Amino acid sequence: MRALRLSDKLELVRDAPLPRHPQETLVQVICAGICNTDLEITKGYAGFEGTLGHEFVGRVVESPRAELIGRRVAGEINVGCGACPLCKSGDSRHCPSRSVLGIKGRDGAFADYLSLPDANLFEVPDSIDDTAAVFLEPLAAALHILDAIEIDHSTQVAIVGDGKLAQLVIRSLTTTGCDITAIGKHESKLSLARVAGARAVPLSDAERERGAFDVVIDASGSASGISLAIELVKPTGTIILKSTHHGSTTLSLTPVVVNELRIAGSRCGRLGPAIEAMSRGSIDVTSLISAVASLDDGPQAFARAGEPGAMKVILRMS
Amino acid sequence: MRALRLSDKLELVRDAPLPRHPQETLVQVICAGICNTDLEITKGYAGFEGTLGHEFVGRVVESPRAELIGRRVAGEINVGCGACPLCKSGDSRHCPSRSVLGIKGRDGAFADYLSLPDANLFEVPDSIDDTAAVFLEPLAAALHILDAIEIDHSTQVAIVGDGKLAQLVIRSLTTTGCDITAIGKHESKLSLARVAGARAVPLSDAERERGAFDVVIDASGSASGISLAIELVKPTGTIILKSTHHGSTTLSLTPVVVNELRIAGSRCGRLGPAIEAMSRGSIDVTSLISAVASLDDGPQAFARAGEPGAMKVILRMS
């Protein structure tokens, strides 16, 4: 099969073996989305080598759970050991020996086929089309913010960033009725934020918003995001760190102590709430698609996804 | 009056004016303790100029609250504007226009007299002697950790640091029954931690403790404390940042996101619970005193307080 693999560089391999794990389910990938994490991995983040890709929709080909065969599915991406206390409590996302689809110890979705345990797979209803279904995994991550902090109509929220993840965060938060401000560099992306219901502020004007927000969500994907978040948040407020990136950050932690800020890291969410939100029609993602390309053009699609101003680039397998 | 003041350098001034603020209470200082924050301020932290010192016990000389006159008191150090929503809710600690005794916009306790509003002052019972009373303010800060996070007998807690604040944190946490590990550089200080009920681990062995703790408290006073804390804490665990220091920190925030850590800054606490804990006799602080010096020897006492291995150096005013 074909697979877009990273070793020294990213390349399309045409004779990759089928990913077969005993007791797992084989999925024929339909579409898969390129995420900022994929771009960071190509720069060295996570030290991963293998097939990239973790946002997908596909059709089940083989499964120990026979009723899954033929179903169109999206997937949660963490696969735990199944034996540790975290896995036994139903949360493999922090299993210390987990693999993560296309990120850690497990080939990913930029291929004709992928393998995951059946427990990771969720049927996608017909109301969600293939390209929208690719957003279910990052939408789950965006909605997962609401597991970390209570946000209601009285909460002043700022989102640092205007990219793909930031846009999904905005769309996830509109259901709470909170006041949303998006802070970003790109006028075209800020327009998308406005359409989704946010007040949009160019990064160059962010200084005026100092200390104005109860909650600041860093979805900037950049090392400087947290420093801006620290400036924007009110004393005793909360910062949610949503994006990972390769490399270190230099910052002053003194305001965190003096202003008694709270910072919470937030990563993968659950697919159930994401499927429910998207099938209700309350989350529009079609405006977030920059391009749909063939897997055969994978390396070029990656280059496109890394261009300034690019939003989601989707790979279609056939 | 005498005052130990910082401008270009730290020096004892003999003809400082009495600190008189309308509507406030004048306190004759008996003893005051040198804190790491004072040492950091002399390096440029907080940009403060004036009389240093914020840990004190003294006797009320003049007050609009007549019943305070003659009483021996300790004090909370933040003075808010009294008019903003935070002040009106009873918490001046985060008032944006607050002054802070000996730290921000208000002369401090290394002087014959200081001034504070009567609401900041708390009578010290006879069971707490003068040198112990100096620890009430930092003890309140240590106990304030329990306002930020629930800790009980099942919680595995590590404290990064073995200095004055770390020792008070250990002593504050023993009441919860939690399992306490102190990680520090100085064998003599680690011995004090052991006596207080902690398991003590030399910093050189900290590597073996990776991912072992539900809660890690950084009381190291150093820029590298948080990076070690991030290594020590379990996935989804909590880091409490307790110490401030001058300058920036370089760290990787990726584990904060991937392991969904929580970080909370924690600063000043309330004197009431500190007085209660110390008067119950459950908090021993006498073993934490390195020296008691005269205010006349203030600059030398500062040098002593900054030596490796030093614990609390107390200035006595008469």
HADDOCK unambig.tbl for C-alpha pairs under 7 A between the chains (distance, minus, plus):
assign (segid A and resid 94 and name CA) (segid B and resid 235 and name CA) 6.27 0.50 0.50
assign (segid A and resid 94 and name CA) (segid B and resid 259 and name CA) 6.60 0.50 0.50
assign (segid A and resid 235 and name CA) (segid B and resid 94 and name CA) 6.30 0.50 0.50
assign (segid A and resid 241 and name CA) (segid B and resid 257 and name CA) 6.13 0.50 0.50
assign (segid A and resid 242 and name CA) (segid B and resid 257 and name CA) 6.46 0.50 0.50
assign (segid A and resid 244 and name CA) (segid B and resid 254 and name CA) 5.43 0.50 0.50
assign (segid A and resid 244 and name CA) (segid B and resid 257 and name CA) 6.65 0.50 0.50
assign (segid A and resid 245 and name CA) (segid B and resid 254 and name CA) 6.75 0.50 0.50
assign (segid A and resid 247 and name CA) (segid B and resid 252 and name CA) 6.52 0.50 0.50
assign (segid A and resid 248 and name CA) (segid B and resid 250 and name CA) 6.44 0.50 0.50
assign (segid A and resid 248 and name CA) (segid B and resid 251 and name CA) 5.30 0.50 0.50
assign (segid A and resid 248 and name CA) (segid B and resid 252 and name CA) 4.46 0.50 0.50
assign (segid A and resid 249 and name CA) (segid B and resid 250 and name CA) 5.42 0.50 0.50
assign (segid A and resid 249 and name CA) (segid B and resid 251 and name CA) 5.43 0.50 0.50
assign (segid A and resid 249 and name CA) (segid B and resid 252 and name CA) 5.96 0.50 0.50
assign (segid A and resid 250 and name CA) (segid B and resid 248 and name CA) 6.44 0.50 0.50
assign (segid A and resid 250 and name CA) (segid B and resid 249 and name CA) 5.42 0.50 0.50
assign (segid A and resid 250 and name CA) (segid B and resid 250 and name CA) 4.09 0.50 0.50
assign (segid A and resid 250 and name CA) (segid B and resid 251 and name CA) 6.44 0.50 0.50
assign (segid A and resid 251 and name CA) (segid B and resid 248 and name CA) 5.30 0.50 0.50
assign (segid A and resid 251 and name CA) (segid B and resid 249 and name CA) 5.43 0.50 0.50
assign (segid A and resid 251 and name CA) (segid B and resid 250 and name CA) 6.45 0.50 0.50
assign (segid A and resid 252 and name CA) (segid B and resid 247 and name CA) 6.51 0.50 0.50
assign (segid A and resid 252 and name CA) (segid B and resid 248 and name CA) 4.45 0.50 0.50
assign (segid A and resid 252 and name CA) (segid B and resid 249 and name CA) 5.96 0.50 0.50
assign (segid A and resid 254 and name CA) (segid B and resid 244 and name CA) 5.45 0.50 0.50
assign (segid A and resid 254 and name CA) (segid B and resid 245 and name CA) 6.78 0.50 0.50
assign (segid A and resid 256 and name CA) (segid B and resid 265 and name CA) 5.14 0.50 0.50
assign (segid A and resid 257 and name CA) (segid B and resid 241 and name CA) 6.14 0.50 0.50
assign (segid A and resid 257 and name CA) (segid B and resid 242 and name CA) 6.48 0.50 0.50
assign (segid A and resid 257 and name CA) (segid B and resid 244 and name CA) 6.67 0.50 0.50
assign (segid A and resid 257 and name CA) (segid B and resid 265 and name CA) 3.94 0.50 0.50
assign (segid A and resid 257 and name CA) (segid B and resid 266 and name CA) 5.34 0.50 0.50
assign (segid A and resid 257 and name CA) (segid B and resid 267 and name CA) 5.96 0.50 0.50
assign (segid A and resid 258 and name CA) (segid B and resid 267 and name CA) 5.99 0.50 0.50
assign (segid A and resid 259 and name CA) (segid B and resid 94 and name CA) 6.61 0.50 0.50
assign (segid A and resid 260 and name CA) (segid B and resid 264 and name CA) 6.52 0.50 0.50
assign (segid A and resid 260 and name CA) (segid B and resid 265 and name CA) 4.22 0.50 0.50
assign (segid A and resid 260 and name CA) (segid B and resid 266 and name CA) 5.13 0.50 0.50
assign (segid A and resid 260 and name CA) (segid B and resid 267 and name CA) 6.57 0.50 0.50
assign (segid A and resid 261 and name CA) (segid B and resid 264 and name CA) 5.85 0.50 0.50
assign (segid A and resid 261 and name CA) (segid B and resid 265 and name CA) 5.34 0.50 0.50
assign (segid A and resid 262 and name CA) (segid B and resid 263 and name CA) 5.66 0.50 0.50
assign (segid A and resid 262 and name CA) (segid B and resid 264 and name CA) 4.39 0.50 0.50
assign (segid A and resid 262 and name CA) (segid B and resid 265 and name CA) 6.40 0.50 0.50
assign (segid A and resid 263 and name CA) (segid B and resid 262 and name CA) 5.66 0.50 0.50
assign (segid A and resid 263 and name CA) (segid B and resid 263 and name CA) 4.91 0.50 0.50
assign (segid A and resid 263 and name CA) (segid B and resid 264 and name CA) 6.27 0.50 0.50
assign (segid A and resid 264 and name CA) (segid B and resid 260 and name CA) 6.54 0.50 0.50
assign (segid A and resid 264 and name CA) (segid B and resid 261 and name CA) 5.86 0.50 0.50
assign (segid A and resid 264 and name CA) (segid B and resid 262 and name CA) 4.39 0.50 0.50
assign (segid A and resid 264 and name CA) (segid B and resid 263 and name CA) 6.26 0.50 0.50
assign (segid A and resid 265 and name CA) (segid B and resid 256 and name CA) 5.13 0.50 0.50
assign (segid A and resid 265 and name CA) (segid B and resid 257 and name CA) 3.96 0.50 0.50
assign (segid A and resid 265 and name CA) (segid B and resid 260 and name CA) 4.22 0.50 0.50
assign (segid A and resid 265 and name CA) (segid B and resid 261 and name CA) 5.33 0.50 0.50
assign (segid A and resid 265 and name CA) (segid B and resid 262 and name CA) 6.39 0.50 0.50
assign (segid A and resid 266 and name CA) (segid B and resid 257 and name CA) 5.34 0.50 0.50
assign (segid A and resid 266 and name CA) (segid B and resid 260 and name CA) 5.13 0.50 0.50
assign (segid A and resid 267 and name CA) (segid B and resid 257 and name CA) 5.95 0.50 0.50
assign (segid A and resid 267 and name CA) (segid B and resid 258 and name CA) 5.98 0.50 0.50
assign (segid A and resid 267 and name CA) (segid B and resid 260 and name CA) 6.57 0.50 0.50
